[in-house]
């Protein structure tokens, strides 16, 4: 009987935080359960992560595709993309010093992520080694000057307009920032504590990569993330000292069938300190020769 009481109490907590967004059937149809020690609430794997998506979608909403997004890079970066016909997703581990991954883990009490993995590294280092991302932003970012300066060689680079259609393997979400207001997940777990419960949603290790310190909010980032699974296909390659995950880039009107995400190059804009003729020269003779350049 205590089990049913705990599930019902948890249902009330989730409803109080999620409101109309709660998938009540997850509780009424008993698609959640409690661990044998009575301390952890979790969703059955066969439930397609319905509850997890409802909770995480409050602060980390998925972006439905196709959607046009911008990516800022250098002129050299553009030439490399044109030559390889691929865009490279970078490992989250490369940016741990900027608060990647650890910010969410600390705020949400995921202390196990800071434990030693037995090989002299923290668990979060292992996890972030297998997460690869590319930073995008919605067109019309009011802090565009900051993006040109930070990511496009102080305006000497370019802005790529991309049409992005994520697949199930590619997680495309709007970033959330540490504003001081607790996430829905933290509100839920703070309330569940009175029942002696903790809720850990599926995909939690991915979600750690969609949360950054407040100082990065000006970027208004939308992030495409891919996870490398131990028993899955490893598409990573080495580029200098870095491990990257390449995603094929389609020419305008074309498709690639890339399993991670369908990305089409729509337009290239020269930065305020970059000549359009240099951009045209970079794409000339390639599959992107007909792309709009402005």
Phi, psi and omega in degrees: 000324180299325179300310181296322178297319180293318179296318179294322178294320178295321178303316180295322179296312181298320180294322182294330180271317186273338181060228183293344182280355183287133173276086186305329184297337178300324180271317183292330179263010177054049175272005173239159177212177181238139182299161183301330180277000176074015187249341186237131174260130179215160183263138178298143183298331182283003183266011177057028173058032182299314180292317180301316180293325178295319181287310184287333180293342178295314185255341183228065186294139174291143175264121180281141178253167359285144180220140178269127183224158182254146175225128181262136179207174179277167176295322176297320178298319178299315181298323178292321178296315180298317183293320184268342185059033180218152170251137184261129173268133186263153180288133177302327182303332181296339188243020179301329181291347179262010179093006176299138173072307185295328182300312179293315183301317180293314184293334184254015172068029180272066188296332180299336180291342181262001179287159176288137181273006180092354180234024176081013178234158174283152179304321182296334177293318176298313182297315183288340175296337185255012177244129184233138187216163168228137182271128179230169175211155180287145178304146178087020178303123182293343178255039183302324180302320178297320181291318176301315183293316188280324190242350184232043173054049177056040177089000179273356182259212187222163172243124179264126172267118185244140172259113190249128176233101184289151173257174176303334180281340181254124182262111180249112184221154172284133180290153173242153185234155186284084185271349185103343175271126185295145176292165177301320180298317180292320177300318180296312183289328175298320180286324180292340182302329180292340176263003181072027184242154171228136178250124176241109183286154171300152180071016183299325181293328176290317185298331176305333183272005179246025185220126184226162174301156186302329184300341180268003186297332182299338181287336181046055190283141165246126189245134171261125185233138176233138180252133175272122181261144183302322182256014181254185179284130179258108182261008184289154176224165177264132173232098187065227181278357188253145172265128183231159177248109182280137175237130183296143180246120182277149171287164180306128178082359182252173175227164181240334184075017180298130184293339182278320184185148174264117181234128181240134177278120185259319185201152174234127179249127177288141179292168182298343178241026181233138180277136177300329180296327178292324178291316179299321178294326182292328182260350183301136177077003180255178177293348180259013185301333183266003181292145179293132177239129180227000000 
